[in-house]
Amino acid sequence: MFARAWPRIASAAERAGASEHRDEALRGLAGRVIELGAGAGTNFRHYPTSVDTVLAVEPEPHLREHAVAAAGRAPVRVVVVAGTAGALPASAGSFDAAVVSLVLCSVPDQAEALAELHRVLRPGGELRLYEHVRAESAGTARLQRVVDVVWPLFAAGCHTSRDTVGALSPAGFDLVAARHFRFEPCALAAPVAPHVIATARRRP
Ligand SMILES: C[S@@+](CC[C@H](N)C(=O)[O-])C[C@H]1O[C@@H](n2cnc3c(N)ncnc32)[C@H](O)[C@@H]1O
């Protein structure tokens, strides 16, 4: 159900401001890029032409079909493949950059996903993130933990309270920049309003 609804949700969010967020998250990328959990391929049109190739990994067949169509309209070469965060279909050190957008909230094991991204990036490679995250205010973060009792059941495993930025250093990434902001395109999105656009660098 979520996979059927997501392309429409993503389009509505684009019109409400996510389009600018995606531009910001992907600005200046170059070389070989891997995108984890590409969904309907909403990022593809935002890649700068300095990117050579994007390997877009998406496990869900319906979303993958949308992603293949979006790849055909992208300004850079995008190859869409099946795969999951825990076993990326790529060899070690083979990418200059990795992109995750609205994915690390949903993967079953965030540490495992970050370990895989660390494996496929070259030393010094960039990880770009556009994610909704745990709120900086303790009160809202407590509320998110309560919401997370039921939210993942209705949103394909998405959690509202993950401290994604805090997970980067233990996974072998140095945070280079992070901009925290609220994005709430509709009232239902209140628990996932705290967002971050960030760049981290893979430690050697
Ligand atoms: C909310 S959608 C975001 C899609 C896209 N990244 C975007 O920015 O529009 C979450 C995505 O995470 C993907 N996903 C969930 N669990 C995953 C896993 N274990 N491995 C890879 N992708 C996963 C879903 O299939 C879906 O495409």
The ligand as a MOL file (V3000), in Angstrom:
LIG
                    3D

  0  0  0     0  0            999 V3000
M  V30 BEGIN CTAB
M  V30 COUNTS 27 29 0 0 0
M  V30 BEGIN ATOM
M  V30 1 C 10.0460 6.9270 1.9490 0
M  V30 2 S 10.7070 6.0500 0.6180 0 CHG=1
M  V30 3 C 11.9590 7.1700 -0.0010 0
M  V30 4 C 12.2880 6.9160 -1.4320 0
M  V30 5 C 13.3600 7.8340 -2.0460 0
M  V30 6 N 14.6520 7.6370 -1.4430 0
M  V30 7 C 12.9810 9.2740 -1.9780 0
M  V30 8 O 13.7670 10.0950 -1.4930 0
M  V30 9 O 11.8730 9.6150 -2.4480 0 CHG=-1
M  V30 10 C 11.6790 4.8090 1.4800 0
M  V30 11 C 12.4550 3.9180 0.5350 0
M  V30 12 O 13.3140 3.0650 1.2860 0
M  V30 13 C 13.3170 1.8150 0.6470 0
M  V30 14 N 13.7700 0.7900 1.5880 0
M  V30 15 C 13.1520 0.3570 2.7050 0
M  V30 16 N 13.8520 -0.6520 3.2710 0
M  V30 17 C 14.9390 -0.8330 2.4930 0
M  V30 18 C 16.0460 -1.7430 2.5510 0
M  V30 19 N 16.1740 -2.6390 3.5260 0
M  V30 20 N 16.9630 -1.6720 1.5600 0
M  V30 21 C 16.8600 -0.7450 0.5870 0
M  V30 22 N 15.8380 0.1270 0.4840 0
M  V30 23 C 14.8920 0.0790 1.4250 0
M  V30 24 C 11.8830 1.6230 0.2170 0
M  V30 25 O 11.7210 0.5910 -0.7280 0
M  V30 26 C 11.5700 3.0080 -0.3320 0
M  V30 27 O 11.9570 3.1390 -1.6530 0
M  V30 END ATOM
M  V30 BEGIN BOND
M  V30 1 1 1 2
M  V30 2 1 2 3
M  V30 3 1 2 10
M  V30 4 1 3 4
M  V30 5 1 4 5
M  V30 6 1 5 6
M  V30 7 1 5 7
M  V30 8 2 7 8
M  V30 9 1 7 9
M  V30 10 1 10 11
M  V30 11 1 11 12
M  V30 12 1 11 26
M  V30 13 1 12 13
M  V30 14 1 13 14
M  V30 15 1 13 24
M  V30 16 1 14 15
M  V30 17 1 14 23
M  V30 18 2 15 16
M  V30 19 1 16 17
M  V30 20 1 17 18
M  V30 21 2 17 23
M  V30 22 1 18 19
M  V30 23 2 18 20
M  V30 24 1 20 21
M  V30 25 2 21 22
M  V30 26 1 22 23
M  V30 27 1 24 25
M  V30 28 1 24 26
M  V30 29 1 26 27
M  V30 END BOND
M  V30 END CTAB
M  END
